[in-house]
Amino acid sequence: MTDIADRYRRLAATLTSRIESVPADRWESPSPCEGWTTRDVVAHLVDWHRDVAKLGGLTLPDGPPAAADPVAAWTHTRDAMQDLLDDPERANTPYEGMFGPTTVAATADQFLGFDLVVHGWDIARGAGLDDTIPPDDVADLLPMVEKLGDNLRRPGVCGPEVPVPDDADDQTKLLGLLGRRR
């Protein structure tokens, strides 16, 4: 459990730094997620965190809405999820997932972890910030994304793959597989 909670803490810290760096006039900027602003990406992250908790019949406490204050909404949600993951009893809550029996912690690790990295890039890109993904995070995600293949192309997940040169760096390859242009 500690590994999952610690990994979440690390990934959430990187995302938090990006969210806190968004200039006030860039919250309504388009993000790489079609039809979403930078603020919408934060709202999605807040909602998805709540949904992951609900999978195990758990709830995260209500906080400020991203529409009013995206930074406060994110930090409240991040802290609530961290509290859940730091509590082995709640984190290990089982449920029947899409691929069979799993736990809230395992889902948070795989799916929230993915979103913290990828949507962190989306937020940075939409806000005009440095959008470099830490190389270790790219190395962790690239094999999983390659394995998921066309499962990423379902409606509402990722757009069509963007071709990249064979000699592209790993971040560019990852983003291309996710339908994003660097």
C-alpha atoms as one frame of an Amber mdcrd trajectory, in Angstrom:
protein
   0.000   0.000   0.000   2.813   2.377   0.836   4.170   2.118  -2.718   0.829
   3.128  -4.209   0.301   5.964  -1.721   3.865   7.198  -2.239   3.599   6.995
  -6.034   0.322   8.940  -5.926   1.941  11.547  -3.643   4.837  12.005  -6.078
   2.693  12.193  -9.223   0.160  14.486  -7.551   2.974  16.825  -6.439   4.108
  17.247 -10.050   0.546  17.907 -11.178  -0.050  20.312  -8.296   2.996  22.326
  -9.297   1.608  22.638 -12.807  -1.882  23.565 -11.660  -0.541  26.176  -9.248
   1.542  27.666 -12.091  -1.368  28.260 -14.480  -1.650  32.009 -15.086  -5.060
  33.441 -14.172  -5.716  34.377 -17.790  -5.021  30.825 -19.099  -7.742  28.814
 -17.326 -10.071  29.202 -20.305  -7.368  28.383 -22.869  -8.025  25.336 -25.019
  -6.268  22.201 -23.837  -5.093  19.355 -26.082  -8.261  17.498 -24.976 -10.720
  18.353 -27.724 -13.423  20.712 -26.516 -11.892  21.153 -23.045 -10.254  24.192
 -21.513  -7.430  23.978 -19.024 -10.039  24.429 -16.268 -12.113  21.583 -17.740
  -9.131  19.230 -17.460  -8.873  20.009 -13.740 -12.638  19.473 -13.351 -12.269
  16.093 -15.079  -9.482  15.092 -12.688 -11.591  16.099  -9.677 -14.601  14.159
 -10.986 -12.535  11.089 -11.898 -10.998  10.966  -8.426 -14.500  10.941  -6.936
 -15.538   8.232  -9.397 -12.597   6.004  -8.455 -13.575   6.215  -4.787 -17.198
   5.425  -5.691 -16.133   2.224  -7.444 -15.504   0.782  -3.990 -18.580   2.401
  -2.453 -16.439   5.138  -0.873 -16.784   8.893  -1.092 -14.421  11.817  -1.075
 -15.600  14.851   0.905 -17.121  17.664  -1.126 -14.837  20.553  -1.878 -14.790
  23.695  -3.952 -15.835  23.302  -7.589 -13.190  23.609 -10.295 -15.449  26.101
 -12.074 -14.969  28.558  -9.200 -11.404  27.776  -8.085  -9.507  25.051  -9.956
  -6.468  25.225  -7.668  -8.534  24.826  -4.487 -10.683  22.117  -6.097  -7.597
  20.149  -7.084  -5.745  20.492  -3.764  -8.859  19.470  -1.827  -9.378  16.420
  -4.056  -5.697  15.488  -4.004  -5.610  15.637  -0.208  -8.798  13.576   0.102
  -7.455  10.872  -2.239  -4.109  10.850  -0.468  -5.914  10.387   2.842  -7.833
   7.454   1.362  -4.685   5.838  -0.062  -2.835   6.295   3.224  -5.562   4.277
   4.992  -5.034   0.592   4.082  -8.549  -0.384   5.140 -10.224   2.055   2.756
  -7.582   1.793   0.024  -7.926  -1.996  -0.107 -11.693  -1.833  -0.545 -12.462
  -4.496  -3.159 -14.877  -4.229  -6.054 -15.558  -6.016  -9.319 -13.679  -4.085
 -12.016 -13.799  -4.217 -15.793 -10.999  -6.794 -15.788 -12.114  -8.717 -12.694
 -11.723  -8.292  -8.924  -9.577  -5.335  -7.901  -9.269  -2.636  -5.228  -9.705
   1.107  -5.086  -5.948   1.482  -4.537  -5.063  -0.619  -7.585  -7.425   1.429
  -9.744  -6.064   4.672  -8.337  -2.541   3.495  -9.037  -3.155   2.496 -12.616
  -5.801   4.877 -13.888  -5.384   7.960 -11.706  -1.621   7.644 -12.019  -1.976
   7.644 -15.796  -4.273  10.673 -15.704  -2.049  12.648 -13.324   0.808  12.408
 -15.812  -1.081  12.774 -19.082  -3.489  15.474 -17.959  -0.598  17.247 -16.273
   0.877  17.547 -19.742  -2.492  18.721 -21.112  -2.728  21.415 -18.429   0.841
  22.579 -19.001   0.305  22.664 -22.753  -2.982  24.562 -22.505  -1.511  27.053
 -20.050   1.676  27.628 -22.024   3.917  26.111 -19.322   6.874  23.757 -19.597
   5.210  20.521 -20.679   8.134  18.179 -20.162   7.016  14.922 -18.578   9.570
  13.552 -16.105  11.530  10.836 -17.981  10.805   8.197 -15.304   7.067   8.810
 -15.731   7.386   8.466 -19.508   9.333   5.222 -19.014   6.608   3.910 -16.691
   3.699   4.827 -18.975   5.027   4.064 -22.459   4.923   0.232 -22.176   1.402
   0.347 -20.700   0.158   2.674 -23.434   1.775   0.518 -26.126   0.071  -2.541
 -24.636  -3.349  -0.829 -24.512  -3.185  -0.095 -28.247  -6.608   0.432 -29.796
  -8.316   0.275 -26.385  -7.197   3.914 -26.138  -9.188   4.793 -29.258 -12.595
   4.255 -27.659 -14.860   7.321 -27.590 -13.969   9.703 -24.798 -10.542   8.202
 -24.132  -7.902   9.336 -26.654  -8.012  10.514 -30.223  -6.443   8.798 -33.202
  -2.761   7.998 -32.925  -0.516  10.793 -34.189   2.351   9.435 -36.305   5.815
  10.360 -35.037   9.257   9.802 -36.571  10.976   6.508 -35.743  13.767   8.417
 -34.006  11.390  10.494 -31.846  12.136  10.742 -28.138  10.022   8.646 -25.783
   7.815  11.543 -24.644   6.914  12.327 -28.260   6.186   8.627 -28.884   3.992
   8.460 -25.780   2.069  11.577 -26.745   1.611  10.349 -30.314   0.128   7.073
 -29.056  -2.256   9.164 -26.936  -3.365  11.230 -29.938  -1.436  14.312 -28.854
   1.047  16.427 -30.760   4.159  17.654 -29.040
